[in-house]
């Protein structure tokens, strides 16, 4: 490794030693909040520090073995140590890629019907069921936050909260336009139609992370409505929040209680405001705002689901899986793992290995 990386490794080892020393301090032990923070940092650094120590030891052993390389046994040892060192360096470089700070968070998944009329709404419902099944496979809890049913039996819009360790890390790659190519049930001529639904994936944040001034939020209450606008509630339990500084509007009517709808609406509003701030920061760094879902047009897509050929293609990495029925049952790991590996490879290529752990 070059001098800059070696210096960074020394900084990590020192930080780890400081944390271990602090964890022995009685004042820290009695402070549960500080203890939890330091405990997580210790856990995050433990494996990479172990690799660094093994790498240092192997490097020293290799230098000694090379000095006695005329001895066949030492020459063989040098080969084995060189291989071990290469593996350790690869592992360390991967560990030094900056972690997404949101990976451990719960997540809000917003699905909206895009282009395609009734078929787009039905497709939005199909995606919802796919994510519910995927969450169930991962032993994650799903909670419906808001929904707007369509007359076709699908959804114009639906938002779910997915809760559990690593929820965001497994679902963040789903953000974008999902295009479906199939014969709709209502198509009498058997023609294939193309429809879309957009998915937004937002890390859920608490009130400490996003401070909302109550004076900035206009709260309206009204009666819940179902498909076609018919009233489904005799009380004013539905809630609409308007965040006046940004113009963001959130509605929630799924619960019978106005208080519960208001609480859910604020959770969604916090997540959207947090996402807006993340995008603002990314725009400053990248020079252009990254939009998760585009306009929802047929040509903008991250993934295509083709029923005729029983295939699903992720256009970001060029991966095609010819088991569409399997994918729609929530078997998304093959795509998620490939996208995570691609993100890791790009992080290494961009030289992110010197960033903070």
N, C-alpha and C positions, 0 to 999 in steps of 0.2 A: 504494500500500500504506500501511496505517496505521503509526503510529510504533512500535508494539510489534513488528510484523513487520520493519520497517526495522532496528530495533535487533538483532533476531535475525540478520538477514542480515549485519550488521557483525560479529557474533560468529563466524559461520561463516567469513567471509573471514579474520578474524584467526587462527582455528584452523588454517585451510588454510595460511596464511603461516608459522605456527609449525611445522607439519609439514614444509613444504618446507625450512625452515631446518635442522630436525633431520636431515633426510635427507642433508644435506651434511656433517654432523658425522662425522668419522672414527671416533669411538667407537661411533656408531650403526651405521655401515656394517659395522663388524667384529662387531657383535652380531646374528647372523642372526635370532634370535627377535624382537628389538625392531624390526629392519629389516622383517620380514614384517608385524608389527602396524601399523607406521606406513605401510608400502606399501599395505596394504588400506584404511586410513583415507584416504590420499591418493586412491586410486582411487574410493572411495565419494563423496568430496566434489568431485572434479574437475569433473564435468559441471554440478553445481548452481552451483559458483563461477563457471564460465564463463558460465552464464545470468545470474547476478547482475551480473557485470561488463558484459555486453551490455545488461542492463536499465538499469544506471546510465548508461552511455554514451547509450543511446537516450533516456532521460529528459532528460539534459542537452541533447541535440540537439533534442528536442521543444520545450523552453523557448525555445531560440534561434529555432526556426522559427516559433513562435507570436508572438514579438516582431515578426516581419516577415511576418505573415500576409496583409498587403495585397498582397504579391507572389503571383501565382497559383502559381508554382513552389513557393514556400515553403508555401503553403496545402496543396498536394498532398503535399508532403513531410511536413507535420504529420499529415495523415490516415494516411499509410503508417507513420509512427513510432508513432502511437497504436495502430494495429493490431498492430504488432510488440511494443509494450510489453504489451498485453493478453495476447498469446500467451506472452510470457516470464513474466509474472506467474502465469499458469495453470500453466506448466511448473514454476516454482519452488514454488508451493503444493503441487503433487503430490509433488515431490521432498522436501518437508519433512514429509510424513506419515511417522510412525515406521515404520521397516522392522521386519518380524517377524524377530527375531534368529535364529530357527530355519530361515529360508527356504533357506539354503545347505546345511543338514544332510542326511545320509542319513536314511532313514525306515523305521520298522517299520509294516507294515499288517496289522492283525489282523481276520480275517473270521470271524464266528460265525453258525451257523444260528440263526434266530430262530423265529418262529411258522410252523407249517406242516408239521411232521413231516419225512418223507423228502424232500418237495419243497423244504423250506427248506434241507436239506443239499445237494441238487443245485444249488440257486440259489447257495449259498455257493461252490460249485465254479465256476459260471459267472462269478461276480464275480472270482474269483481269476484265471481265464483272461483276463478283460477287462483287469485291471490288469497282468498279465504282458505282454499285447500293447501296452498303452499305454506301459509302461516300455521295451519294445523299440523302439517308434517314437521315443522320446526318447533312445535310445542309453544307457539306464540299465541297470545290472546288477541282476538279481534273484537272491536267495538264499533258499531255504526254511529257516526257522528252527525251526518246530514245526508238526506237523499231527496231526489226529485224524480219520482216515477214518471215513465212515459206511458201513453195510452197503448203502445205496442207491447207492453209487458217488460220492457227493459228500463233503463235509466237515462234521463237527460244528464244527470249529474249525481254522483254518490261519493261520499267521503267516509273512509274507515280509519280508525286508529289501530295500529298493530303494536302490541306491547310485549316486551321481553328483551333479554340481553342480545344485543347485536341485530335488532330488527332493522335499523337503518342500513347497516352494512350489507344486509342481504337483499334489501328492496331498492336501494338507491339507483341501481342500474336500470330500473324499469321506467324511469322518467322519459317521456317522449311520446311520439305518435306511433300507435300500434295499428297496422293496416291489415284488414281481413279481406280475403278473396274467396267468395263462396256463392252458392245459389240460395237466395233467401227463401224462407218457407212460403212467402207470399208471391213468389215468382212462378207464374204459370207456364212460361216458355222455357224454363230450365236454364236461363242465362245467368252467367256468373257476374256478380256485382262486386264492386270494390268500395269498402266503407272504412271509416277510421274512428278511433277513440283516442283521446289524449290522456296521459297519466302524468300527474305531478306528485313528487315524493318529497315531503317536508319533514325534517326532524322536529319532533315535538319538544317544546321548551317550557320551562316553568316561569313564574312571575319574576323570579330573581334575574333571569337571563334577559327578559324583555319587559321593561317597565312601561306600562301603558297608563298615561294620564287619563283618569275617568272623564275629565272635562273635554278630552279630544274625541270621545266616543258618543255618538247619538244612538240611543236605544229605542227601538220601536217594537211594540207587541201587537199581534194580530191573531186571527183564528187560523189554525192549520188547514191546509187544503190538500186534496189528493189529485189524481189525474183528471184533467178536464176542468179543474178549478173548484170541484165540489167541496163543501166544508166537511171535514172529518172530525171536528172538535167543536164543542159548544162554548168553550172558554178561550180567552185570548192567551194561549200558551206559547204560540210561535214567537220567535225573537229575531229581529234584524238589527245587526250592529253596523254602524257606518263610522269608519275611522276617518274623521274629517281631514287631518293633515295629508293623508295619502289617497283618500278616496276609496279605500278597500271596503267592500261590503260583504258581510257574512250573515247568512240566514240559517236558522236551525229550528226544526219543528217536529223532529222524530219522537221526542219525549212528551208525555202528557203534562209534565210540570214545567211552568215557565222558568222556574229557577234552574232546573236541570238543562233546559235548552239554552239558557243564558250562559251557564258554566261551560257547556260544550262550545258555544259560539266564541267565547273568549279564548278557549284553547286553540281553536282554529285560527283566530285572529293573531294570537301570539306567534304561531308557527309561520304564518304568512309574512308577518313583519320581520321575523328573524330571517326568513329566506330572502326577503328584499334587501336586508342589510348585507347578507352574504354575497348576493349578486352585485351589490354596489362595490363591495371590497374586491370582488373578482374582476369587475370592470376596470377598476383602478390599476390592478396588477396586469391584466391581460390586454387592456386597451379597448376592449369591446365587451358589451354585456352578453352573458350566456343565457339564452332562453331555453328552458327545459322542453317546452312543448310546441314551439312555433305557432303557426296559425291553424294547425290541425288539417291541413290540406293533404290530398292523397299522395303527393310527391314527397312530402316531408315525413319520413318514417324512420324509426329505429329498428322495427321488426315487422316482418310480413308473415301472416298465417294463411297458407294456401290449403283449402280443404280438398280440392280435387287431387292434388299430389301428396296429401297427408304430410306436408312439410312446413317447418317454421325456419325462417332465415333472419338472423340478427345482422343487420347491414353494417354495424359499427366494426365488427371483427370478421365479417364474412363467414360466419358459422351457420351451417344448415343442418337441422336435425329432422329426419323423416319419420317423426312420431308425433304428429300434431295432437292426436287424441291423448297421448301420454303427457304432453306439455300442458294441455288444458286441465288435466287432473292435478295440476300443481307441482309437476316434476320439473322444476326450474333450475335445479342445482347445476346442471351441465352448462347452461348459459351463464349463470351467475359466477361460477368458478372460472370460466374462460374470460369473462369481462374483468374479474378481479385480477387475474394473471396479466391481462393486457395493461391494466392500470399500473400494476407493479412494474412491468417492463418499461412502460413509458416514463415512470418515475425514475428508474435507474438511468435511462437514456438521457434524461434532462438534467442529470447531475444532482438530483435531490438528496444524494447520500450524505451531504454535509449539513443538511438541515437538522434542526433539533428533533430529538426523539419525542 
